[in-house]
Amino acid sequence: MTIKRRLYLSGIMTIMIPVVAGLISLAVMLLALYHIFGVSYIDLLGESEHLGEIVEKAQIFSAEWPQSTDTDIMQKDMSRMDTLLSGKDYRHISLAVYRDGVRLYTAGNYVEAPFLSTALSEPGNNQYLVNRIYTYTTDAGEYKIVLTDTNFWFGGGTYSVSQWVYIERYIIIALALILIITVITMMILSHKVFTNIMTPLNTLVHGVHQIWGGDLSYRIKYDKKDEFHTVCADFNEMAHQLQHMVNTRQKDEENRKELIAGISHDLRTPLTSILTYAEGIEIGLASTPKLQQHYLNTIKNKAKDVEHIVSQLFLLAKLDVGEFPMHMDLIDIQSWLNDYLGNISEEYGHKGLHIESSVNIQGVKVSVDSVQLGNVFTNIIDNSLKYIDREDKISQVVCKPDSGNVIITVSDNGPGVPDEALEKLFHMFYRGDKARSFVSKGSGLGLAISAKIIERFSGTIKAENITSGGLSVIVTLPVAG
């Protein structure tokens, strides 16, 4: 359940529960007042004119009868009352006289109250109200006068202080009960909602502290399907991206250091040779024209090496920032590969590298700069020529389609590279010889330039070791259209 829905339900329950509790409390109070305890000490003078009149007569009888021993007076009084109570306006009122629990006289349409035994046993003036049956009792010496009104409505008139205290007691209890239930309900619901909000917030805070402390691998585990689920997922994605950025920055820093070291070494080596041969000419070590020419040719060749390295760096930099112009053409990859391999096979054959090909992918076109694509494969095949350490040097080119792509694999039968070095093959200035003692084998920029060119073609390039020995460089290009 979402937090928004929890808040809605909490607000509704905070209102509904006290309302229901209040209605229940009110019902209990009314039951207590009307059905269990009755209502005592009601001032009847303002409630019913006829009832008040009969009550006054009953009070007169209670004062006069004990003063006389003549029962005829009692009989005459009750007879007059019977005539009065038989009238239309008095039919719901009746009067009875009891002695020792025995009814002696009645006047009107007498109805015996359900709690009569209790009324007869309590001395003094008393009032009772149960189910709209009002009963008033008063003592008249040894007699008990009982007045009953079967149509009494408790809703008007004025009430005595004692009666208000009696009723207010239940009102206060009901209000207190409503207040207590409201407070308890709000505390429970608030605690529940607060817990549902604070628990994921604390989880997020803990995650932030972990990331701030350097633990970029920390991920939040949160299974509830609410608003925090998305927040925690975004936090994990942020942590993943941050970790990736930090790792990339560390790799870039390592590559930068390798680049500086590579540039320094690869430039220092030919420059040292240039300075050495120039000093030899200067101090007269090249004493013959032939030796002088040798020194000058060496200086010229080393200068060309420096120029090649600088031009490669310049090309790589322009490719890296996207400023190197590409002349994109839509070419038939099979025809282009057959032409390209046909043109270079004889040249590399003279150098000792035999090129084999398997290209059978008719009618498939790719969008590339054909000149730069040729440079890519030339760099790859050059590496095979330089690093294969055996007499029968072979480079095999295979081209095949694969799910909207063209995969071109260039494999050789050389020594391969360590598995941990496969990703570094396409870094600037990387070479397998850590000492970088053989500058003639290349500057280490060829595969890095190839990777940038393939990236501009929206393709990919990677290297894999062959199980039987050798290295495969795999170029993937998207099919045009």
Buried (B, 14 or more C-beta within 10 A) or exposed (E): EBBEEBBEBBEEBBEEBBEEBBEBBBEBBEEBBBEEBBBEBBBBBEBBEBBBBBBEBBBEBBEEBEEEEEEEBBEEBBEEBBEBBEEEEBEBBBBBBBBEEEBBBBBBBBBBBEEBEBBBEEEEBBBBBBEEBBBBBBBBEEBBBBBBBBEBEBEEBEBEEEBEEBEEEBBEBBBEBBEEBBEEBBEBBEEEBEEBBEEBEEBBEEBBEBBEEEEBEBBBEBEBEBEBBEBBEEBBEEBEEEBEEEEEEEEEEEBEEBBEEBBEBBBEBBBEBBEBBBEBBEEEEBEEEEEBEBBBEBBEEBBEBBEBBEEBBEBBEEBBEEEBEBEBBEBBBBEBBBBBBEEBBEEBEEEEBEBEBEBEBEEBBBBBBBEBBBBBBBBBBBBBBBBBEEEEBBBBBBBBBEEEBBBBBBBBBBBBBEEEBBEBBBBBBBBBEEEBEEBEBBBBBBBBBBBBBBBBBEBBBBBBBEEEEBBBBBBBBBBBE
